[in-house]
């Protein structure tokens, strides 16, 4: 009977059961030789044992001995325990950290930037596995098998479903994988490198939505529909990349991890152009970046009225200047005739002028009587809408830091942040007083406190802007911060590595 304290093979002392049933058990143990922690997977030799399980365990032990990658679980030992109840034992190194599944269970929300970083980390591992000769397929990528290590890297564990590809034609196969993350071809024993990519895409969608892929709707082509369920807004380039990763057909996906990695790099690095007809004023130089965001009132009411008036005057001016000379002379003649008839009238011109002035003075009075109540009603509606229609925001990025100023009907609010404190700039959604969700730009910082403590703060702005405008601002700010050696995690192309990953601060991971 296995219990804490039992020593296997005179070397591995069992400490804590991680998973247990009558046939299969997984334990956290101590390696008495190297004085570190290991994971022991045990399979009982009994009448209820499935021989396919033994075949998979032996294959896992065989393949792990041949792998050499810093972010793959490492082989330690494989042996059989001859006792009253014989066991087959596979020992691997313990990866300190927290699995993505545990983070999801704690309802952590992953930002698109974090998900892109996780995707790049896993793709680099898969690129190594798929380029081996023969290629090695994991076949069970899911959040519980992806560990966010204490070294701020993603590690791939549990090779219990591993397969060397290609499979021998005509050979029997064991159906493995987890429902929701497993592509159709894998159920038929035809797993290929693109099958691992599908499982990765499904796992990323789980992080993006907080829902298991099996809980999400699918269309008639068996494509998972996830965009409407995303916790944070997704950039179009990244959405299309994810959509291709989980294409139901193998031919519709990227063929290997290397190709997917290059495409991910391209989707993140794709320039976002300034939106047309935006009211945002952006000035960028080598030393600073200034952004002026107008109020929602100016965007929805003042700017359209101004543009309509300017457009009307411009159209009339263009129409007038485009007239033929004969038509212009006719218009001048009509104006001259009207002036001559006015001069011939028996009424004195001074009386006509006074009557005209008094008539013109009546018009503003009428507009005032009707307009003031209408304006007050509009103001009351805007103030009680749950959205600050009069808030204007200005941002100033320079070598000293970031200054944000919110200006509304009341006193302005100002915040100053050091560049080293900025940890993340992402698109998110905030709830207004009316209960509606609006896309906003979130700036997350970590403020140092006493000793090793720090405090996470977030500042939101741009509730009055469109998603494409927020994406543009996010890219401009990230680019400026990157060029000034900001610690903000960025994914950059490199000649030696398709995606250079700047480590996340572990505190950012816990946010």
C-alpha positions in Angstrom: 0.0 0.0 0.0 1.5 3.4 -1.1 1.5 6.1 1.6 3.5 9.2 2.5 6.9 8.3 3.6 7.2 5.1 1.4 10.6 4.9 -0.3 10.6 3.5 -3.8 13.7 2.0 -5.3 15.6 3.0 -2.1 15.7 6.6 -3.5 12.3 8.3 -3.9 10.3 9.1 -0.8 6.6 9.7 -1.4 5.4 13.0 0.1 1.9 13.9 -1.3 -0.6 12.2 -3.6 -1.4 14.5 -6.6 -3.7 12.1 -8.3 -4.9 8.7 -7.2 -7.1 5.7 -8.2 -6.8 1.9 -8.0 -4.7 1.6 -11.1 -2.9 5.0 -11.7 -1.3 7.3 -9.1 0.8 10.4 -9.3 2.9 11.5 -6.3 5.0 14.4 -5.3 8.2 12.9 -3.9 11.7 13.7 -2.8 14.8 12.4 -4.6 17.1 11.3 -1.7 20.1 11.3 -4.0 19.8 14.8 -5.4 17.8 16.3 -2.5 15.2 17.8 -4.7 11.5 17.3 -5.6 10.3 14.9 -8.3 7.0 13.6 -9.7 6.4 9.9 -9.6 3.8 8.3 -12.0 2.8 4.8 -11.0 0.8 2.2 -12.9 -0.4 -0.9 -11.0 0.1 -4.3 -12.5 -3.3 -5.9 -12.0 -6.2 -7.5 -13.7 -8.0 -4.2 -14.2 -5.0 -2.5 -15.8 -5.4 -1.5 -19.4 -2.3 -2.7 -21.4 -2.5 0.4 -23.6 -1.7 2.4 -20.4 1.4 0.4 -19.9 2.4 0.9 -23.5 1.9 4.7 -23.2 3.9 4.8 -20.0 6.8 2.9 -21.5 6.7 5.1 -24.6 6.7 8.2 -22.4 9.8 7.0 -20.5 11.6 6.1 -23.7 10.9 9.5 -25.4 11.6 11.7 -22.3 15.1 10.2 -22.1 15.9 11.6 -25.6 14.5 15.1 -25.0 16.7 18.0 -24.0 14.9 21.3 -23.7 15.0 23.7 -20.7 11.2 24.0 -20.7 10.3 20.3 -21.1 9.8 18.1 -18.1 13.0 16.1 -17.6 13.3 12.3 -17.2 14.8 11.0 -13.9 14.2 7.3 -13.7 12.0 4.3 -14.8 11.7 1.1 -12.9 9.3 -1.6 -11.6 8.5 -2.1 -7.9 8.3 -5.8 -7.1 6.1 -6.1 -4.1 2.7 -7.7 -3.1 1.2 -5.2 -5.6 3.7 -4.6 -8.4 4.0 -1.1 -9.8 5.6 0.4 -12.9 7.1 3.8 -12.0 8.2 6.8 -14.1 10.0 9.6 -12.3 10.4 13.1 -13.7 11.7 16.4 -12.4 9.2 18.6 -10.6 8.5 21.9 -12.3 7.9 24.6 -9.7 5.1 26.9 -10.6 1.3 27.0 -11.2 -0.5 25.4 -14.1 -2.7 27.6 -16.3 -5.6 25.4 -15.3 -5.1 26.4 -11.6 -5.0 30.0 -12.6 -8.3 29.6 -14.6 -9.9 27.9 -11.6 -9.0 30.9 -9.5 -10.8 33.0 -12.2 -7.7 34.8 -13.3 -8.3 36.9 -16.5 -5.5 36.7 -19.1 -4.9 39.7 -21.3 -4.3 39.3 -25.0 -0.7 40.3 -24.5 -0.2 37.6 -21.9 -1.9 35.0 -24.2 0.4 36.0 -27.1 3.4 35.6 -24.9 2.1 32.1 -23.7 1.5 31.1 -27.4 5.1 32.1 -28.3 6.5 30.2 -25.4 4.7 27.0 -26.2 5.3 27.3 -30.0 9.1 27.5 -29.3 8.8 24.2 -27.4 6.7 22.6 -30.1 9.1 23.8 -32.7 11.8 21.8 -31.0 9.7 18.7 -30.7 8.4 18.8 -34.3 11.9 19.3 -35.7 13.3 16.1 -34.1 13.9 13.2 -36.3 11.3 11.6 -36.2 9.0 14.4 -35.0 7.6 14.0 -31.5 3.9 14.9 -30.9 2.6 15.7 -27.5 -1.1 15.0 -28.3 -2.5 16.4 -25.0 -1.8 20.1 -24.8 -4.2 21.8 -22.5 -4.1 24.3 -19.6 -3.4 21.7 -16.9 -0.3 20.5 -18.8 1.1 24.1 -19.2 2.9 25.3 -16.1 3.7 29.0 -15.6 7.0 28.4 -13.8 8.7 30.4 -11.1 11.3 31.2 -13.7 8.7 33.2 -15.6 8.6 30.7 -18.5 5.9 28.3 -19.7 6.8 24.6 -19.3 5.1 21.7 -21.0 4.6 18.6 -18.8 2.9 15.2 -18.9 4.0 13.3 -22.0 1.6 10.4 -21.2 0.0 10.7 -24.7 3.2 11.3 -26.6 3.7 9.7 -30.1 6.5 9.5 -32.6 5.3 10.7 -36.0 4.7 9.3 -38.5 2.8 6.3 -37.2 3.5 2.9 -38.8 0.8 2.3 -41.5 -1.6 -0.3 -40.5 -0.5 -0.4 -36.8 -3.0 -0.3 -34.1 -3.4 3.0 -32.2 -4.7 4.2 -28.9 -7.2 7.1 -28.9 -5.8 9.8 -26.5 -6.4 13.4 -25.8 -8.9 15.6 -24.0 -12.3 16.4 -25.4 -12.5 20.0 -26.6 -8.7 20.3 -27.2 -8.3 17.3 -29.5 -8.7 17.8 -33.3 -10.8 15.4 -35.3 -7.9 13.6 -37.1 -6.4 12.6 -33.8 -9.5 10.5 -33.0 -8.7 8.5 -36.1 -5.1 8.0 -35.1 -3.8 10.4 -37.8 -2.1 12.9 -35.5 0.3 15.4 -37.2 2.3 18.4 -36.0 -0.8 20.6 -36.8 -2.8 18.5 -34.3 -0.6 19.9 -31.5 -1.3 23.4 -32.9 -5.0 22.8 -32.7 -4.7 21.8 -29.1 -2.6 24.9 -28.4 -5.2 27.1 -30.1 -8.0 25.6 -28.1 -6.0 26.1 -24.9 -5.4 29.8 -25.7 -9.1 30.3 -26.4 -9.8 28.8 -22.9 -7.5 31.5 -21.5 -9.1 34.2 -23.6 -12.7 33.4 -22.7 -12.5 31.6 -19.4 -14.6 28.8 -20.9 -13.5 25.3 -21.9 -13.6 24.9 -25.7 -16.3 22.2 -25.2 -18.6 24.9 -23.7 -18.3 27.2 -26.7 -20.6 27.1 -29.7 -19.4 25.7 -33.1 -20.6 26.6 -36.5 -21.7 24.2 -39.3 -18.1 23.7 -40.3 -17.2 22.6 -36.7 -15.2 25.8 -36.2 -15.2 27.0 -32.5 -16.9 30.5 -32.2 -15.1 32.4 -29.5 -14.8 36.1 -30.4 -18.0 37.2 -28.7 -17.0 35.4 -25.5 -13.6 36.9 -25.2 -13.0 38.6 -21.8 -10.9 41.4 -23.5 -11.1 42.9 -27.0 -9.0 41.0 -29.5 -6.9 42.7 -32.2 -8.1 41.5 -35.6 -4.6 40.2 -36.6 -4.4 38.0 -33.5 -8.0 36.8 -33.9 -7.4 35.6 -37.5 -4.2 33.9 -36.4 -6.1 32.0 -33.6 -8.9 31.2 -36.0 -6.4 29.5 -38.4 -4.8 27.6 -35.5 -8.1 25.9 -34.7 -9.3 25.2 -38.3 -11.2 21.9 -38.3 -9.2 20.8 -41.4 -5.5 20.0 -41.1 -4.9 21.7 -44.5 -6.5 24.9 -43.1 -4.0 25.2 -40.2 -0.4 26.1 -40.1 1.6 23.1 -41.1 4.1 23.3 -38.2 5.0 25.3 -35.1 7.8 27.2 -36.9 5.3 28.5 -39.5 2.8 29.4 -36.7 5.5 31.2 -34.8 6.4 33.4 -37.8 2.8 34.2 -38.4 2.3 35.1 -34.8 5.2 37.5 -35.0 3.8 39.1 -38.1 0.3 39.4 -36.5 1.7 41.2 -33.5 4.1 43.4 -35.5 1.6 44.4 -38.1 1.3 48.2 -38.1 -2.0 49.8 -37.1 -2.6 52.9 -39.0 -4.2 56.0 -37.6 -8.0 55.7 -37.9 -9.7 58.0 -40.4 -11.5 61.1 -39.1 -10.3 60.6 -35.6 -10.5 63.6 -33.2 -7.4 62.4 -31.3 -4.3 64.7 -31.5 -1.1 62.8 -31.4 2.4 64.3 -31.6 5.5 62.1 -31.4 9.1 62.9 -31.3 12.3 61.2 -30.1 11.9 62.5 -26.6 8.2 62.6 -26.0 4.8 61.4 -27.1 1.7 63.7 -26.5 -1.8 62.5 -26.9 -5.0 64.6 -26.6 -8.3 62.7 -26.4 -11.4 64.9 -26.9 -14.6 64.5 -24.8 -17.4 62.2 -25.8 -19.6 65.4 -26.1 -17.2 66.9 -28.6 -16.9 63.6 -30.5 -20.7 62.9 -30.7 -22.1 66.5 -31.0 -19.6 69.3 -31.6 -17.3 67.6 -34.1 -20.1 66.2 -36.4 -21.9 69.6 -36.5 -18.6 71.4 -37.3 -17.8 68.8 -40.0 -21.3 69.1 -41.5 -21.1 72.9 -41.6 -17.6 72.8 -43.1 -18.6 70.2 -45.6 -21.7 72.2 -46.7 -19.7 75.5 -47.1 -17.0 73.6 -49.0 -19.5 72.0 -51.3 -21.3 75.3 -52.0 -17.9 77.0 -52.6 -16.8 74.3 -55.0 -20.1 74.4 -56.8 -19.9 78.2 -57.1 -16.4 78.2 -58.5 -17.1 75.3 -60.9 -19.9 77.3 -62.6 -19.4 78.6 -66.2 -18.5 82.3 -66.6 -21.9 83.0 -68.2 -23.7 81.6 -65.1 -21.5 83.6 -62.8 -22.3 86.8 -64.7 -26.0 86.0 -64.4 -25.7 85.7 -60.6 -23.8 89.0 -60.4 -26.5 90.6 -62.6 -29.3 89.4 -60.3 -27.5 90.8 -57.2 -26.9 94.1 -58.9 -30.6 94.3 -60.0 -31.8 93.6 -56.4 -29.5 96.4 -55.1 -30.8 98.9 -57.8 -34.5 98.1 -57.0 -33.8 98.6 -53.3 -32.2 102.0 -54.0 -35.3 103.1 -56.1 -37.8 102.2 -53.2 -39.7 105.3 -51.9 -38.7 104.4 -48.2 -35.6 106.0 -46.9 -32.6 103.6 -46.6 -32.1 104.5 -42.9 -35.6 103.2 -42.0 -35.1 100.1 -44.0 -31.8 99.5 -42.1 -33.5 100.0 -38.7 -36.3 97.6 -39.6 -33.8 95.0 -40.9 -31.7 95.3 -37.7 -34.8 95.0 -35.4 -35.9 91.9 -37.3 -32.5 90.3 -37.0 -32.5 91.0 -33.2 -35.8 89.1 -32.8 -34.3 85.9 -34.2 -31.6 85.4 -31.4 -34.3 86.1 -28.8 -36.5 83.4 -30.2 -33.6 81.0 -30.4 -32.7 81.9 -26.8 -36.2 81.2 -25.5 -36.4 77.8 -27.3 -32.7 76.8 -27.0 -32.0 77.3 -23.3 -34.6 74.8 -22.1 -33.6 72.3 -24.8 -29.9 72.7 -23.9 -30.7 72.3 -20.2 -32.7 69.1 -20.9 -29.8 67.7 -23.0 -27.3 68.6 -20.2 -29.4 66.8 -17.6 -29.7 63.7 -19.8 -25.9 63.6 -20.4 -25.0 64.1 -16.7 -27.4 61.2 -15.8 -26.3 58.9 -18.5 -23.7 57.1 -16.4 -20.9 58.2 -18.8 -18.8 61.4 -18.4 -19.6 63.1 -21.7 -17.3 66.0 -20.9 -14.1 64.2 -19.8 -11.1 65.1 -21.8 -7.8 63.2 -21.4 -4.2 64.2 -22.1 -1.2 62.0 -21.9 2.5 63.0 -22.0 5.2 60.4 -22.3 8.8 61.5 -21.9 12.0 60.2 -20.5 11.0 61.2 -16.9 7.7 59.2 -17.0 4.1 59.2 -18.0 1.7 62.0 -17.0 -2.1 61.5 -17.4 -4.6 64.3 -16.9 -8.3 63.9 -16.8 -10.3 67.1 -17.3 -14.1 67.4 -16.9 -16.6 69.9 -15.6 -14.9 69.7 -12.1 -11.3 70.0 -11.1 -8.8 68.1 -13.3 -7.2 64.9 -11.9 -3.6 64.3 -12.6 -1.3 61.2 -12.2 2.4 60.8 -12.8 4.0 57.4 -13.3 7.7 56.4 -13.7 8.4 54.5 -16.9 9.9 51.7 -14.8 6.6 51.2 -13.0 4.6 50.6 -16.2 4.0 46.8 -16.6 1.2 46.6 -19.2 -0.9 48.5 -21.6 -3.9 46.6 -22.9 -7.4 46.8 -24.2 -10.0 45.9 -21.7 -13.7 46.7 -20.9 -15.0 48.9 -18.1 -18.6 49.2 -16.9 -20.1 52.6 -16.9 -22.8 53.9 -14.5 -25.5 52.8 -16.9 -24.3 49.2 -16.7 -23.0 49.1 -20.2 -19.4 47.8 -21.0 -17.2 50.1 -23.0 -13.8 49.3 -24.5 -11.0 51.3 -22.8 -7.3 51.5 -22.7 -5.9 50.1 -19.4 -2.5 51.1 -18.1 -1.3 48.8 -15.3 1.6 49.8 -13.0 3.3 48.3 -10.1 4.1 50.9 -7.4 7.1 49.9 -5.2 6.3 49.9 -1.4 8.3 48.9 1.7 10.7 46.0 1.5 9.7 43.7 -1.4 6.1 44.7 -1.5 4.4 46.4 -4.4 0.9 47.6 -5.2 -0.8 47.1 -8.5 -2.8 50.0 -9.9 -4.7 50.4 -13.2 -5.7 53.6 -15.0 -8.5 53.6 -17.6 -9.0 56.0 -20.4 -10.6 56.4 -23.8 -14.1 55.2 -22.9 -15.4 57.6 -25.6 -13.2 56.1 -28.4 -13.8 53.3 -30.9 -11.9 50.0 -30.6 -9.7 50.8 -33.6 -8.7 54.1 -32.1 -7.8 52.4 -28.8 -5.8 49.8 -30.7 -3.9 52.6 -32.5 -3.1 54.4 -29.2 -2.0 51.1 -27.6 0.4 50.4 -30.5 1.8 53.9 -30.5 2.4 53.9 -26.7 3.9 50.4 -26.8 6.2 51.3 -29.7 7.4 54.5 -27.9 8.0 52.6 -24.6 9.9 49.9 -26.4 12.2 52.4 -28.1 13.0 53.9 -24.7 13.9 50.6 -23.0 10.6 50.3 -21.1 10.2 47.1 -19.1 6.8 46.5 -20.8 6.8 43.0 -22.3 7.0 43.1 -26.1 7.2 40.5 -28.8 9.9 41.6 -31.3 11.3 39.9 -34.4 14.9 38.8 -34.1 17.4 37.3 -36.5 18.2 34.5 -34.2 14.8 34.0 -32.7 11.5 34.7 -34.4 10.0 36.0 -31.2 12.1 37.5 -28.4 10.2 37.2 -25.2 10.7 39.8 -22.6 9.9 38.2 -19.2 6.8 39.2 -17.4 7.1 40.2 -13.8 5.6 37.4 -11.8 3.4 39.9 -10.0 1.9 40.8 -13.3 1.2 37.2 -13.9 -0.8 37.1 -10.6 -2.9 40.1 -11.5 
